[in-house]
Amino acid sequence: MATRPYRELVGALAWLALGTHPDIAFATSSLACLGNNPGRIHWEVAKQVLHYLKGTKKRCLNLGGKSPGIAAFTDTDWGSNCDN
């Protein structure tokens, strides 16, 4: 795994999750917890996230009308739990 750009890939995914794709935020934060010692399975999961992004490239969220009725809730401590 020393030859794989794991940290660079996870960093790029984190940038995408922050800016344009909040749907990959959980997977990205889970992968980021393993940045010091990733295994082959973690590299494969990171590539699956890329595959997901490729498959959803043409999908978008259209907001319009009077009230879109979107609500979001977050648990700010969940991201620090690397076991789940």
VOSE-417181 format. One record per residue (C-alpha): residue number from 1; residue in one letter; x negated, y, z. Coordinates in nm, 2 decimals, padded with zeros to 4 digits. Each point is the difference from the previous one (the first is absolute). Example, Ala and Ser with C-alpha at 12.3 -4.5 7.8 and 13.67 -1.06 7.14 Angstrom:
# VOSE-417181
<node><lumdo>1</lumdo><tigu>A</tigu><X>-01.23</X><Y>-00.45</Y><Z>00.78</Z></node>
<node><lumdo>2</lumdo><tigu>S</tigu><X>-00.14</X><Y>00.34</Y><Z>-00.07</Z></node>
This chain:
# VOSE-417181
<node><lumdo>1</lumdo><tigu>M</tigu><X>00.00</X><Y>00.00</Y><Z>00.00</Z></node>
<node><lumdo>2</lumdo><tigu>A</tigu><X>-00.30</X><Y>00.23</Y><Z>00.02</Z></node>
<node><lumdo>3</lumdo><tigu>T</tigu><X>00.01</X><Y>00.06</Y><Z>-00.37</Z></node>
<node><lumdo>4</lumdo><tigu>R</tigu><X>00.37</X><Y>00.09</Y><Z>-00.01</Z></node>
<node><lumdo>5</lumdo><tigu>P</tigu><X>00.10</X><Y>00.37</Y><Z>00.03</Z></node>
<node><lumdo>6</lumdo><tigu>Y</tigu><X>00.26</X><Y>-00.08</Y><Z>00.28</Z></node>
<node><lumdo>7</lumdo><tigu>R</tigu><X>-00.03</X><Y>00.32</Y><Z>00.19</Z></node>
<node><lumdo>8</lumdo><tigu>E</tigu><X>00.02</X><Y>00.21</Y><Z>-00.31</Z></node>
<node><lumdo>9</lumdo><tigu>L</tigu><X>00.31</X><Y>-00.18</Y><Z>-00.12</Z></node>
<node><lumdo>10</lumdo><tigu>V</tigu><X>00.17</X><Y>00.03</Y><Z>00.34</Z></node>
<node><lumdo>11</lumdo><tigu>G</tigu><X>-00.10</X><Y>00.37</Y><Z>00.01</Z></node>
<node><lumdo>12</lumdo><tigu>A</tigu><X>00.16</X><Y>00.06</Y><Z>-00.34</Z></node>
<node><lumdo>13</lumdo><tigu>L</tigu><X>00.31</X><Y>-00.19</Y><Z>00.11</Z></node>
<node><lumdo>14</lumdo><tigu>A</tigu><X>00.02</X><Y>00.22</Y><Z>00.31</Z></node>
<node><lumdo>15</lumdo><tigu>W</tigu><X>-00.02</X><Y>00.31</Y><Z>-00.21</Z></node>
<node><lumdo>16</lumdo><tigu>L</tigu><X>00.28</X><Y>-00.13</Y><Z>-00.22</Z></node>
<node><lumdo>17</lumdo><tigu>A</tigu><X>00.21</X><Y>-00.09</Y><Z>00.31</Z></node>
<node><lumdo>18</lumdo><tigu>L</tigu><X>-00.04</X><Y>00.34</Y><Z>00.14</Z></node>
<node><lumdo>19</lumdo><tigu>G</tigu><X>00.07</X><Y>00.20</Y><Z>-00.31</Z></node>
<node><lumdo>20</lumdo><tigu>T</tigu><X>00.23</X><Y>-00.19</Y><Z>-00.23</Z></node>
<node><lumdo>21</lumdo><tigu>H</tigu><X>00.08</X><Y>-00.36</Y><Z>00.11</Z></node>
<node><lumdo>22</lumdo><tigu>P</tigu><X>00.12</X><Y>-00.02</Y><Z>00.36</Z></node>
<node><lumdo>23</lumdo><tigu>D</tigu><X>00.13</X><Y>-00.35</Y><Z>-00.08</Z></node>
<node><lumdo>24</lumdo><tigu>I</tigu><X>-00.35</X><Y>-00.14</Y><Z>00.03</Z></node>
<node><lumdo>25</lumdo><tigu>A</tigu><X>-00.10</X><Y>00.18</Y><Z>00.32</Z></node>
<node><lumdo>26</lumdo><tigu>F</tigu><X>00.06</X><Y>-00.31</Y><Z>00.23</Z></node>
<node><lumdo>27</lumdo><tigu>A</tigu><X>-00.21</X><Y>-00.23</Y><Z>-00.22</Z></node>
<node><lumdo>28</lumdo><tigu>T</tigu><X>-00.27</X><Y>00.26</Y><Z>-00.04</Z></node>
<node><lumdo>29</lumdo><tigu>S</tigu><X>-00.03</X><Y>00.06</Y><Z>00.37</Z></node>
<node><lumdo>30</lumdo><tigu>S</tigu><X>-00.01</X><Y>-00.37</Y><Z>00.07</Z></node>
<node><lumdo>31</lumdo><tigu>L</tigu><X>-00.28</X><Y>-00.04</Y><Z>-00.25</Z></node>
<node><lumdo>32</lumdo><tigu>A</tigu><X>-00.19</X><Y>00.30</Y><Z>00.14</Z></node>
<node><lumdo>33</lumdo><tigu>C</tigu><X>-00.02</X><Y>-00.17</Y><Z>00.34</Z></node>
<node><lumdo>34</lumdo><tigu>L</tigu><X>-00.22</X><Y>-00.26</Y><Z>-00.15</Z></node>
<node><lumdo>35</lumdo><tigu>G</tigu><X>-00.25</X><Y>00.24</Y><Z>-00.17</Z></node>
<node><lumdo>36</lumdo><tigu>N</tigu><X>-00.30</X><Y>-00.12</Y><Z>00.20</Z></node>
<node><lumdo>37</lumdo><tigu>N</tigu><X>00.03</X><Y>-00.37</Y><Z>-00.07</Z></node>
<node><lumdo>38</lumdo><tigu>P</tigu><X>00.25</X><Y>-00.08</Y><Z>-00.28</Z></node>
<node><lumdo>39</lumdo><tigu>G</tigu><X>00.04</X><Y>-00.35</Y><Z>-00.13</Z></node>
<node><lumdo>40</lumdo><tigu>R</tigu><X>00.08</X><Y>-00.13</Y><Z>-00.35</Z></node>
<node><lumdo>41</lumdo><tigu>I</tigu><X>00.37</X><Y>-00.02</Y><Z>00.09</Z></node>
<node><lumdo>42</lumdo><tigu>H</tigu><X>00.00</X><Y>00.37</Y><Z>00.09</Z></node>
<node><lumdo>43</lumdo><tigu>W</tigu><X>-00.15</X><Y>00.09</Y><Z>-00.34</Z></node>
<node><lumdo>44</lumdo><tigu>E</tigu><X>00.27</X><Y>-00.21</Y><Z>-00.17</Z></node>
<node><lumdo>45</lumdo><tigu>V</tigu><X>00.27</X><Y>00.18</Y><Z>00.20</Z></node>
<node><lumdo>46</lumdo><tigu>A</tigu><X>-00.15</X><Y>00.34</Y><Z>-00.10</Z></node>
<node><lumdo>47</lumdo><tigu>K</tigu><X>00.02</X><Y>-00.11</Y><Z>-00.37</Z></node>
<node><lumdo>48</lumdo><tigu>Q</tigu><X>00.36</X><Y>-00.11</Y><Z>00.06</Z></node>
<node><lumdo>49</lumdo><tigu>V</tigu><X>00.08</X><Y>00.36</Y><Z>00.11</Z></node>
<node><lumdo>50</lumdo><tigu>L</tigu><X>-00.16</X><Y>00.12</Y><Z>-00.33</Z></node>
<node><lumdo>51</lumdo><tigu>H</tigu><X>00.21</X><Y>-00.24</Y><Z>-00.19</Z></node>
<node><lumdo>52</lumdo><tigu>Y</tigu><X>00.31</X><Y>00.13</Y><Z>00.18</Z></node>
<node><lumdo>53</lumdo><tigu>L</tigu><X>-00.09</X><Y>00.35</Y><Z>-00.10</Z></node>
<node><lumdo>54</lumdo><tigu>K</tigu><X>-00.05</X><Y>-00.10</Y><Z>-00.36</Z></node>
<node><lumdo>55</lumdo><tigu>G</tigu><X>00.34</X><Y>-00.16</Y><Z>00.00</Z></node>
<node><lumdo>56</lumdo><tigu>T</tigu><X>00.18</X><Y>00.30</Y><Z>00.15</Z></node>
<node><lumdo>57</lumdo><tigu>K</tigu><X>-00.18</X><Y>00.26</Y><Z>-00.21</Z></node>
<node><lumdo>58</lumdo><tigu>K</tigu><X>00.32</X><Y>00.11</Y><Z>-00.18</Z></node>
<node><lumdo>59</lumdo><tigu>R</tigu><X>00.23</X><Y>00.01</Y><Z>00.31</Z></node>
<node><lumdo>60</lumdo><tigu>C</tigu><X>00.07</X><Y>00.32</Y><Z>00.18</Z></node>
<node><lumdo>61</lumdo><tigu>L</tigu><X>00.23</X><Y>00.15</Y><Z>00.26</Z></node>
<node><lumdo>62</lumdo><tigu>N</tigu><X>00.23</X><Y>00.26</Y><Z>-00.15</Z></node>
<node><lumdo>63</lumdo><tigu>L</tigu><X>00.14</X><Y>00.24</Y><Z>00.25</Z></node>
<node><lumdo>64</lumdo><tigu>G</tigu><X>00.29</X><Y>00.23</Y><Z>-00.09</Z></node>
<node><lumdo>65</lumdo><tigu>G</tigu><X>00.35</X><Y>00.10</Y><Z>00.07</Z></node>
<node><lumdo>66</lumdo><tigu>K</tigu><X>00.13</X><Y>00.15</Y><Z>00.32</Z></node>
<node><lumdo>67</lumdo><tigu>S</tigu><X>-00.14</X><Y>-00.24</Y><Z>00.26</Z></node>
<node><lumdo>68</lumdo><tigu>P</tigu><X>-00.22</X><Y>-00.30</Y><Z>-00.08</Z></node>
<node><lumdo>69</lumdo><tigu>G</tigu><X>00.06</X><Y>-00.15</Y><Z>00.34</Z></node>
<node><lumdo>70</lumdo><tigu>I</tigu><X>-00.35</X><Y>-00.12</Y><Z>00.06</Z></node>
<node><lumdo>71</lumdo><tigu>A</tigu><X>-00.12</X><Y>-00.05</Y><Z>00.35</Z></node>
<node><lumdo>72</lumdo><tigu>A</tigu><X>-00.35</X><Y>-00.12</Y><Z>00.11</Z></node>
<node><lumdo>73</lumdo><tigu>F</tigu><X>-00.12</X><Y>-00.13</Y><Z>00.34</Z></node>
<node><lumdo>74</lumdo><tigu>T</tigu><X>-00.35</X><Y>-00.09</Y><Z>00.10</Z></node>
<node><lumdo>75</lumdo><tigu>D</tigu><X>-00.18</X><Y>-00.16</Y><Z>00.29</Z></node>
<node><lumdo>76</lumdo><tigu>T</tigu><X>-00.33</X><Y>00.19</Y><Z>00.02</Z></node>
<node><lumdo>77</lumdo><tigu>D</tigu><X>-00.17</X><Y>-00.27</Y><Z>00.21</Z></node>
<node><lumdo>78</lumdo><tigu>W</tigu><X>00.07</X><Y>-00.29</Y><Z>-00.23</Z></node>
<node><lumdo>79</lumdo><tigu>G</tigu><X>-00.29</X><Y>00.08</Y><Z>-00.23</Z></node>
<node><lumdo>80</lumdo><tigu>S</tigu><X>-00.26</X><Y>-00.04</Y><Z>00.27</Z></node>
<node><lumdo>81</lumdo><tigu>N</tigu><X>00.11</X><Y>-00.36</Y><Z>00.06</Z></node>
<node><lumdo>82</lumdo><tigu>C</tigu><X>-00.24</X><Y>-00.21</Y><Z>-00.22</Z></node>
<node><lumdo>83</lumdo><tigu>D</tigu><X>00.15</X><Y>-00.33</Y><Z>00.12</Z></node>
<node><lumdo>84</lumdo><tigu>N</tigu><X>00.33</X><Y>00.03</Y><Z>-00.18</Z></node>
